């Protein structure tokens, strides 16, 4: 058994006796190399814990001169998104770049000192470990709780012998690739199930349940034919769009439901609470029974929509990027499903305006959009049919998602155990 010693870092505990603890500045330097004259054209982005290429010609509304303010980063540099720590505690904030390119200067980019002979890959896994263990959140400051390099460089890091660093990096590369492969396969199944669910919803809310019913032309460019006996109406005639709610009379210490965007997914939401006083007045307000729907890409396309039920104190607040629709019990579930049908989604996407990840669907289009309304008795049968269909699909999706969660947690635990020396790695 290896001899261990106290690291002096509370969340790390003991480390192997031949490992060292140093300040980050002793092994890294900050990369600050503005892209003056647009000498570098390889646009990079930090996405889901990876550095990915973006097409600089589809510049998301940025003028070419904007890329002169971007940072030119070398191969094996580590990019850290250390802003907005207070409001976003779920995103992965670190990644290693496998190529030279440019990335926004809002991120902190560091590179291993050449004389240190450290493994960039090991250091990347170490940064990911710090990220997963929420270490950065404890040293952030300011209104948006951010960290700059001046603060970061004083952070203690674990430094194993160089050969151990490389062995750890090779081991984690292999193990993480195996885990990621399984996760990707499970996610592919989930994506296909979600697509099947959307197809089932689309078929039911636009054509009904009788395959032999006579149809007539809707006269709407983006819609299909619809069954004779149904009514062609508009959403604004059956629902109030973005109703105004005044929460000023709610005592500050009152608990209400709070749903950041990531808590609303695939027709459901994760119950979460907050004191009213802790929430910004700019957030979207909703009450029991309201339908909330993302208005920004890609959340809208990904199905960030839910009927808000069983709210704490019957009230809630969520992302400012939500639309709210208030309707009667009669239409609530049918409208909820209608807003997910493929024709409506594609038509909404076509109305999007804005830049890059801030493209939003047109509120005018949503309120004035057409909707097919079946006779009430048929509407009830359609909702019941979709409920049952979605429940069966969701059960399979939930089981797949549970497996993905367990695999993700295992990978995170493995990274922690290995980069902190709790688990010894033999030759790969």
N, C-alpha and C positions, 0 to 999 in steps of 0.2 A: 504494500500500500504506500502511495506517495506521501511524502512529508508535506504538511500544509502549514500556512501561516496566516495571520490576520491581515487582510488587505487594508484595513483602516477605512474602508468604504462600507457604510451600514448595509446597503442593499446588495452588496456583493458577498460580504462575509469572508470566508477563508479562500485563499488561492494557493497553488503549488509554491513551494519554498523557493524555486528557481525563477519565479516570475517577478517582475518589477511593477511598481506603480509610479507613473510619471505624470506630469502635466501635459496636456495636449500640445501646448506650444513647443515642447521639446522634440516632438516627432512630426508635427505638421506645420504648414504655412498656409496662409489664406491666398486664394487666387483672386486677384483683381486685375483684369486685363480687358478693358473696354474694347468693343469691336469697332474701333475708329476706321472710317473709310469702308466699312462693310467688307473687310477682308475675308471674313469667315461667313459662309452661307448655310452651314449645316445646323439647322435649328433643332434644339433639343428641349424636352419637357420632362418634368418629374411627374410620373403618373402611377399610382398604386404601387409605390415602392420600387419603381423601375425608371431608368432614363430611356425615353423613347424618342424617335425621330418625328418631326412634324414637317409638313410641307411649307416652306417659307414663302412660296408663291401664293398660297391661300392664307394670307397673313392675318386672318381674323380681325380685319379692320385696322391693323397697325400700319402706319406709314413706314416705308423703307428706312427712313432716318431713325425710327424707334429702335431698330435693331443695332444701331450704333451704341446704344446704352447697355446692350446685353454684354454678358461676361463671356470671354473666350476661355473655355476650359479644356485641359489636356486629358488624354486617356488616363484612366485609373484615378481621376479626381473623385472626391466624395461630395455630393450635393446634399445640403440640409435645408429644409424649409422650416425656419424657426420663427415664423410670424403667426399671429392669431392663435396662440397657444391656449388662450382662455376659452375660446368658443369652439375649437375643433380638437377633440381629444381622441378621435378615432382614426384619422388618416395616418398612413405611413409617411414619415417625414424625411427619410434618408434613402440614398441609392448611390451606387457607383456607376460612373460613366465608362463605357467600353470603347468610346471613340471621342475624338476631338470635335468640338462644336461650340455653339453659343447657347446660353440659357439666361433667363431673366436675372438681373442683378439683385432682385429682391431676395433671392436665395443666397445662403452662405455656402461658398465652395472652398474646400480645403484639399490639400494634396500632401502626400507623405514626403518628408524631406529625403533627398537622394542619399545623403550620408547616413541615414538611420538604418537602411537596408530592411525596413519593415515591409511586411506584406500588405499591399493596398487591399487585397481581398479580405484578409483577416480583419483589418481595421474597419472595413465596410460592415462586416458581420458584428463587430463590436459596437459600431454606431447604431446598427439596427437593434441590437440588444438594449442599448441605452434608450432608444426610441420606444421599444415595446415595454420597457420597464418604467416609462414616463419620467425618466430622469430630467429631460429638458424642461418639463413643466415646473420643476422646483426651483429653477434658476432664472426663469423669465421675469421680465419687469415691464412696466409701462401699462398704458390703458389697454392695449391689445395683447399684452403679455408676450413680448418678443425677446429674442436673444441676438446680440451681435457678436462678432468674433472676439471683441475685447473681453466679453464675459465667457465665451466658449473656451478660449485658449487656456483659461485657468482651471478647466475641468480635469479631474484626475482620470487617467485611463490605464487599463491593464496592458502590460507589455511582456508577453512570453518571449522566450528565446526565438530567434528568427526561424529556425527549422520547425519549431512547434507551431508558430504562426502559419507557416505554409501547409503543414500537415492538417491543421484545423480547417483552413480555408478549403483545401481539397476535399476533406471529409464532408464538410457542410455543403459544398457545391454538389456532391454526389447525392447526399441524403435529401437535400431540399429539392433537387431536380426530380427525384423519385416521388416525393410527396406532392410536388406541384403537378406532376403528370396525372396522378390519381385525382387531384382536385379538379384539374381541367376536364377530365372525362366526366366527372360527376356534374360539373357545371354545364357541360354540353347537354347532358340529359335534362337538367333543369330548364335550360333555354328552350329546348324542344317542347317540353311540357308546357311552358309558359306560352309558347307560340300556338300550341294546340288549344290551350285555354282561350286565347284571344280569338282564334278562329271559331270556336264553339260559341263564344259570346256574340261575335259579329253575325254569325248565321242566325242565331235565335232572335236578336233584337231587330234585325233588318228584314227577316223573312218569316219569322214565327216557327212553329213546330210542325205544321202540316206541309209536307213536301209537295202536295198536289194542289195547294191553294192557287187561285188565279191571281196574277200579279198585274200591276199597272205602273206606268212610268211616273217617276217622282218629279221630273222636270228640274231636278237639282243636279248640276254638273258633276259634283263629287259623290253623289249617292246613286244607288241602284234602283231597280223597281221595288215596289213594296206591295204587300197583300191588299187586295180589295177588301174594304171594310175597316181598314186602318185609317187614321187621320194624319195628315201632314201638318205639323205645327212647328213652333220655334221654342228653343230652350227658354227664352225670356218670358214666355207665356205660362210656363209651368214651374219656374224657379226664380227666386230673387238672387241676383248676382252680387257678390261681395257686400252682404248686408252690413250695416254700420252698428257696431256694438260699443257701448261705453262702459269701460271697466273701472272708471275712476272712483266709483262708490264701493269697490271691493277692498276690504282692509288689507294692508300691506303683507301681513303674515298669513293670509289665506293661501292654502295650497290649491293649485289648479293644474290641469294637464298641460304639459309642455312637450311639443313635438318638433325637434329639429328635422330638417328634410330627410336625413338618413333614417329617421324613425318611421317614415311612411313608405311602405313598399308593397308592391304586388297586391293592392286592394286591401291591405291591413295596416295597422299602426301598432307600434310598441308603446305600451302605457308607460308614461314617465311624468313626474311631477316637479313642480318648482313653486316657490313662494312668489306671489304676484309682484312683490317689490323687487325681485331679482331679475325680472324680465323687462326688456326694452319696450317702450310704448309703440315702437315702429314695427313690432312683430304682428303677424296676422292673427286676428281674433276670430274664434268660432265658438259655437255652443252645441249642446247635445243634439245629435241628429243631422248636423250639417255635413255636406260632402266637401272635402278639401281635395284639391288637385294641383300638382306642380304646374307652373307656367313657364318654367325655364328648361332649356335643353341641358343635359340629356335626361333629366329626371322625368319630364313629361313622357317621353318615348318609353322610358323604362317602367312606367306604370306606377309612379308615386301618386297614388290616389287612395282615399279611404272614406268610409262613413264613420264619423266621429261619434262613437257610442260609449256609454259607461265612463263618461268623463268625470274627473274629480271635481266635485261641486258644480257639475254640469257645464263647466266652462273650460276653455283652453286657449293656448296661444302657440303659434308655430312659426316656421320660416316665413320671412317676408315675401318669399317667392312662391306663395300659394294663392290660388283662387279659392273662393268659398261660394258654394251654391246651397241655398236654403229652399227646400221644397216640402210638400205635404207627405204624409206617410204613404199615400196612395202611389206617388210617383218616385219616392226616394230610391228604392233598390233598382227600379228599371232605369232611371236616369243615371245612377251609379254605373250600371253595366253599359248603358249607351255611350257614356263618355270614354269607354275603353274599346269600343268597336273600331276595327281597322280603318274603315272609311273616314270616321271622324278624326282619328289620330293623324292619318296622313294629310287630311285637309288642314288641320291645325298646324302641322309642321310646315306646310307650304306658306302659312301666314307669318312665320317667325321673322322677327327683325332684331337687329342688334349685332354685337360683335362676339365671335368665338363662343366661349362657354356661357355668355350672357345673353344669348338669343332667347327671346320670349315669344310666346304665341299671342295672337291678337285678342284682347279682351272683347273688342267689338265683334269679332268673328264668333267667339264662344257664345255670347249672349244672343246674337242674331242667327245662330246656326239652326238649321232645320233638324227636326227629330220626328221619327215615326211613333205614333201613339196607338197601340192596339186597343180594342175594347177591353174594359176593365177585367172581365172574367178571364180573357186570354192573357192579358198582362200578368195576372197573378200566376197563371200556369207557366208562363215563360220565366218569370223570376224564380219560381220554385225549381224548374228544370235547371236553370243556370246555377242556382245555389247548390244543388246536388252534384252537378258536374264539377263545379269548382272545388267543392269539398273533397271529392275523390282525388282530383288532381293535386290539390294542396297537401293532402296527406303524404303523397309520394314526394312532392317537392320538399316538404318539411323534413322527411327522413333523409333525403339527399343533402339538404342544407345542414342538418345535424351532423352528418358525417364530415362535411366540409369544415364545419366549425371545430370538430374534434381534431381533424388533421391539421388545421391551422394552429390550434392551441398546442398540439404536439410539436409542430415545427418551431413555434416560438419557444417552447420549453427546451427543445433540443439545442437551439442556438444559445440560449442562456446557459445551459449546463456546460456546453463545450467551450464557449468563449470566456467563461469565468473559471475554467479549470476544474469544475465539479466532476465532469466526465472526462476520463482520459481517452485520447484518441490514439489508436495504434496506427501503424503505417497503412495507408490507403492502397 
